[in-house]
């Protein structure tokens, strides 16, 4: 089993005795500058390459998995955000999610193109790889997102928010995605609710920053190809541990629900730079989409 060592950027209070109950990322006060009222701390971390290992991650155990699922949609059309191509890609992805999870309904609500090419100026339509350990949504913002999409009177047994991450054009040469094994996360100690002071188009107002924990187990797939897709959980309403952490602390109900399961509830993740990998030319183009998955 091989591994790389790289800096991962965790969250920490501004001072050793600083507050960790009101973290905020502010993208409105001094645009285009993004302000943090907490620190990002670089920690040298071992990240296991599961390409040829015996590790077999799955959504419900470790919070993430990889599937081989070539797309029939033209990659350049996706990069250019062609409406018809995005619609076809969503339909492909909907069918994939339904086959993997048994979902009865899938609704997409977010798509982000990320590019890193050292040889050309950055395209304003894309974002760079995100070098911060985080979870896309807090439990509160996940429930608000579901309520906003399903409308009144719609009932469901369980819902998940899943991020679907695919390289485009060619395999990832650097800035791959690292994913943290849910079973190595201490929800109460590691996750910090973080307010997002962002423009109105970003409807999710919270996510989780992550404190460093030496017990975290990190994984990635080297040279992930456009025929491969990473799927990882942002939230799972049926996760017992996550319910105890979120709902239990709010209403004391987490331990009482009979529909809870011992499954992964979320997946901290981050891009990282492999210093032993390429540093020039086209390093990565990827498309990530988030989907509400109702079961």
C-alpha positions as CSV (number, residue, x, y, z in Angstrom):
1,X,0.0,0.0,0.0
2,X,1.6,3.3,-1.1
3,X,1.1,6.7,0.3
4,X,2.2,10.3,-0.3
5,X,2.9,12.9,2.3
6,X,1.4,16.4,1.8
7,X,0.3,19.5,3.6
8,X,-3.4,19.5,4.4
9,X,-5.0,22.8,5.7
10,X,-7.1,22.4,8.8
11,X,-9.0,25.0,10.8
12,X,-7.9,26.4,14.1
13,X,-8.8,29.4,16.4
14,X,-6.9,32.6,15.8
15,X,-5.3,32.3,19.2
16,X,-4.7,29.2,21.4
17,X,-7.6,30.3,23.7
18,X,-9.6,31.7,20.9
19,X,-13.3,31.1,20.2
20,X,-14.3,28.1,18.1
21,X,-18.1,28.7,18.3
22,X,-18.4,31.5,15.7
23,X,-16.2,30.8,12.8
24,X,-17.1,32.6,9.6
25,X,-15.9,32.9,6.0
26,X,-16.7,36.3,4.6
27,X,-16.7,36.9,0.9
28,X,-18.8,40.1,0.9
29,X,-17.0,42.7,3.1
30,X,-13.9,43.3,1.0
31,X,-14.4,41.6,-2.4
32,X,-12.7,39.9,-4.1
33,X,-10.8,39.1,-0.8
34,X,-12.2,36.3,1.3
35,X,-11.8,36.8,5.0
36,X,-11.5,34.1,7.7
37,X,-11.9,34.8,11.4
38,X,-10.0,31.5,12.1
39,X,-6.7,30.2,11.0
40,X,-5.8,27.7,8.3
41,X,-3.1,25.4,9.7
42,X,-0.9,23.3,7.5
43,X,-0.3,19.8,8.7
44,X,2.0,17.3,7.0
45,X,-0.2,14.3,6.5
46,X,0.1,10.8,5.0
47,X,-2.5,10.1,2.3
48,X,-3.0,6.5,1.2
49,X,-3.2,5.8,-2.5
50,X,-6.0,3.2,-2.8
51,X,-5.5,2.7,-6.5
52,X,-3.8,-0.7,-6.0
53,X,-4.5,-1.4,-2.3
54,X,-6.8,-3.8,-0.5
55,X,-8.9,-0.9,0.9
56,X,-12.4,-0.9,-0.5
57,X,-14.2,2.3,0.4
58,X,-18.0,2.5,0.2
59,X,-20.4,5.4,0.8
60,X,-22.1,3.8,3.9
61,X,-18.8,2.6,5.5
62,X,-16.1,5.2,4.9
63,X,-18.3,8.0,3.4
64,X,-16.9,7.8,-0.1
65,X,-16.3,5.4,-3.0
66,X,-15.0,5.4,-6.6
67,X,-17.0,3.9,-9.5
68,X,-16.0,3.3,-13.1
69,X,-18.7,5.2,-15.1
70,X,-17.7,6.6,-18.4
71,X,-19.8,9.6,-19.6
72,X,-21.2,9.9,-23.1
73,X,-21.3,13.7,-22.8
74,X,-18.7,15.8,-24.6
75,X,-16.2,17.0,-22.0
76,X,-15.6,20.4,-23.7
77,X,-19.3,21.0,-23.8
78,X,-19.4,20.4,-20.0
79,X,-16.5,22.8,-19.5
80,X,-18.4,25.4,-21.5
81,X,-21.6,24.8,-19.5
82,X,-23.7,23.8,-22.5
83,X,-27.2,23.5,-21.1
84,X,-28.1,20.5,-23.1
85,X,-24.9,18.7,-22.2
86,X,-25.3,19.5,-18.5
87,X,-28.9,18.1,-18.7
88,X,-27.6,14.9,-20.3
89,X,-24.9,14.6,-17.8
90,X,-27.3,15.1,-14.9
91,X,-29.5,12.3,-16.3
92,X,-26.5,9.9,-16.5
93,X,-25.5,10.8,-13.0
94,X,-29.1,10.4,-11.7
95,X,-29.2,6.9,-13.1
96,X,-25.8,6.1,-11.4
97,X,-27.0,7.4,-8.1
98,X,-30.2,5.5,-8.3
99,X,-28.4,2.3,-9.1
100,X,-25.9,2.8,-6.2
101,X,-28.3,3.9,-3.5
102,X,-31.8,2.8,-4.5
103,X,-32.9,6.4,-4.6
104,X,-36.5,7.2,-5.6
105,X,-35.7,10.8,-6.4
106,X,-32.5,12.8,-7.2
107,X,-32.4,16.6,-7.5
108,X,-29.2,18.5,-8.4
109,X,-28.5,21.9,-7.0
110,X,-24.9,22.8,-7.5
111,X,-22.1,22.4,-10.0
112,X,-18.5,23.7,-9.8
113,X,-15.8,23.5,-12.5
114,X,-12.3,23.6,-11.1
115,X,-9.1,24.0,-13.2
116,X,-5.4,24.2,-12.5
117,X,-3.2,24.9,-15.5
118,X,0.2,26.4,-14.8
119,X,0.7,27.3,-18.5
120,X,-2.3,29.6,-19.1
121,X,-4.1,32.4,-17.2
122,X,-7.0,31.2,-15.1
123,X,-10.4,31.2,-16.8
124,X,-12.9,33.3,-14.8
125,X,-15.6,30.7,-15.3
126,X,-13.8,28.2,-13.2
127,X,-12.4,27.9,-9.7
128,X,-9.0,26.6,-8.5
129,X,-8.8,23.4,-6.4
130,X,-10.0,24.0,-2.8
131,X,-7.1,23.5,-0.4
132,X,-9.0,23.4,2.9
133,X,-10.3,20.5,4.9
134,X,-14.0,20.9,5.1
135,X,-17.5,19.3,4.7
136,X,-19.7,21.0,2.1
137,X,-22.7,21.5,4.4
138,X,-23.5,21.4,8.1
139,X,-26.4,19.3,9.3
140,X,-28.5,22.4,9.7
141,X,-27.9,23.7,6.1
142,X,-28.4,20.2,4.7
143,X,-31.9,19.9,6.3
144,X,-32.7,23.5,5.1
145,X,-31.6,22.6,1.6
146,X,-33.8,19.5,1.6
147,X,-36.8,21.4,2.9
148,X,-36.3,24.1,0.3
149,X,-36.3,21.6,-2.6
150,X,-39.1,19.2,-1.6
151,X,-41.7,21.7,-0.6
152,X,-44.5,21.2,1.9
153,X,-46.2,17.9,2.3
154,X,-43.5,15.9,0.6
155,X,-42.3,13.0,2.8
156,X,-39.3,10.8,2.5
157,X,-37.7,8.1,4.7
158,X,-34.1,9.2,4.3
159,X,-32.2,11.7,2.3
160,X,-28.5,12.2,1.5
161,X,-26.5,15.0,-0.1
162,X,-23.8,13.4,-2.3
163,X,-21.0,15.2,-4.1
164,X,-20.2,13.6,-7.5
165,X,-16.6,14.5,-8.6
166,X,-15.2,13.7,-12.1
167,X,-12.0,14.6,-13.9
168,X,-12.6,16.1,-17.4
169,X,-10.4,15.9,-20.6
170,X,-7.6,13.9,-19.1
171,X,-6.5,12.1,-15.8
172,X,-5.7,14.3,-12.8
173,X,-1.9,15.0,-12.8
174,X,-1.8,17.0,-9.6
175,X,-4.1,18.6,-7.0
176,X,-6.1,15.3,-6.5
177,X,-8.9,15.0,-4.0
178,X,-8.2,13.6,-0.5
179,X,-11.0,11.9,1.4
180,X,-11.2,11.2,5.1
181,X,-12.5,7.9,6.4
182,X,-15.7,8.7,8.4
183,X,-14.8,6.1,11.0
184,X,-11.7,8.1,11.9
185,X,-13.6,11.3,12.6
186,X,-14.6,12.5,16.1
187,X,-17.7,14.6,15.2
188,X,-17.8,16.5,18.4
189,X,-14.1,17.3,18.6
190,X,-13.3,17.8,14.9
191,X,-16.2,19.6,13.3
192,X,-16.7,23.3,13.7
193,X,-19.9,24.9,12.3
194,X,-18.8,27.8,10.0
195,X,-21.0,30.6,8.8
196,X,-20.8,31.4,5.1
197,X,-21.1,35.2,4.5
198,X,-21.4,34.8,0.7
199,X,-23.5,36.3,-2.1
200,X,-27.2,35.5,-2.3
201,X,-26.7,32.9,-5.0
202,X,-25.1,30.6,-2.4
203,X,-28.1,29.4,-0.5
204,X,-26.3,27.2,2.0
205,X,-25.2,29.5,4.8
206,X,-23.2,27.0,6.8
207,X,-20.6,24.2,6.4
208,X,-18.2,22.4,8.7
209,X,-14.6,23.4,9.0
210,X,-12.4,20.6,10.5
211,X,-9.9,20.7,13.3
212,X,-6.8,18.5,13.1
213,X,-7.0,15.1,14.6
214,X,-4.0,12.7,14.3
215,X,-6.4,9.8,14.1
216,X,-7.8,10.9,10.7
217,X,-7.2,8.4,7.9
218,X,-6.8,10.0,4.5
219,X,-7.1,8.4,1.0
220,X,-7.0,9.3,-2.6
221,X,-6.8,7.6,-6.1
222,X,-3.7,8.4,-8.1
223,X,-4.2,9.5,-11.7
224,X,-8.0,9.5,-11.5
225,X,-9.3,9.3,-15.0
226,X,-12.4,10.8,-16.7
227,X,-14.0,7.4,-16.8
228,X,-13.9,7.3,-13.0
229,X,-16.2,9.1,-10.6
230,X,-15.7,9.9,-6.9
231,X,-18.8,10.0,-4.8
232,X,-18.8,11.3,-1.2
233,X,-21.4,12.2,1.4
234,X,-22.0,15.7,2.5
235,X,-24.9,14.5,4.8
236,X,-27.0,11.5,5.5
237,X,-30.2,11.9,7.6
238,X,-30.0,8.2,8.7
239,X,-26.5,8.3,10.2
240,X,-26.9,7.5,13.9
241,X,-23.6,9.3,15.0
242,X,-24.4,12.4,13.0
243,X,-28.0,12.5,14.4
244,X,-26.6,12.3,17.9
245,X,-24.1,15.1,17.1
246,X,-26.5,17.4,15.4
247,X,-30.2,16.7,16.2
248,X,-29.3,15.3,19.6
249,X,-27.6,18.4,20.8
250,X,-30.4,20.6,19.5
251,X,-33.5,18.7,20.6
252,X,-32.4,15.6,22.5
253,X,-34.0,13.4,19.9
254,X,-31.0,11.7,18.3
255,X,-31.0,8.6,20.5
256,X,-34.7,8.2,20.2
257,X,-35.2,7.8,16.5
258,X,-35.9,4.2,15.3
259,X,-34.9,4.9,11.7
260,X,-31.2,5.6,12.4
261,X,-28.5,3.3,11.0
262,X,-24.8,2.8,11.7
263,X,-23.7,4.4,8.4
264,X,-21.3,7.1,7.5
265,X,-22.8,10.6,7.8
266,X,-20.4,12.8,5.9
267,X,-16.9,13.0,4.5
268,X,-14.3,15.7,5.2
269,X,-12.2,16.3,2.1
270,X,-9.7,18.6,0.4
271,X,-7.6,19.0,-2.6
272,X,-3.8,18.7,-2.0
273,X,-0.6,19.4,-3.9
274,X,1.7,16.4,-4.4
275,X,5.2,17.8,-4.3
276,X,6.6,14.7,-6.1
277,X,4.0,15.1,-8.9
278,X,4.0,17.4,-11.9
279,X,4.0,21.1,-11.4
280,X,3.8,22.4,-14.9
281,X,1.2,22.4,-17.7
282,X,-2.4,21.2,-17.4
283,X,-2.7,19.6,-13.9
284,X,-6.4,19.2,-13.4
285,X,-9.9,19.9,-14.7
286,X,-12.8,18.5,-12.7
287,X,-16.5,18.9,-12.4
288,X,-18.3,18.4,-9.1
289,X,-22.1,18.4,-8.6
290,X,-24.1,18.1,-5.5
291,X,-27.3,16.1,-5.4
292,X,-30.2,15.6,-3.0
293,X,-30.8,11.9,-3.0
294,X,-34.2,10.8,-1.5
295,X,-34.7,7.2,-0.4
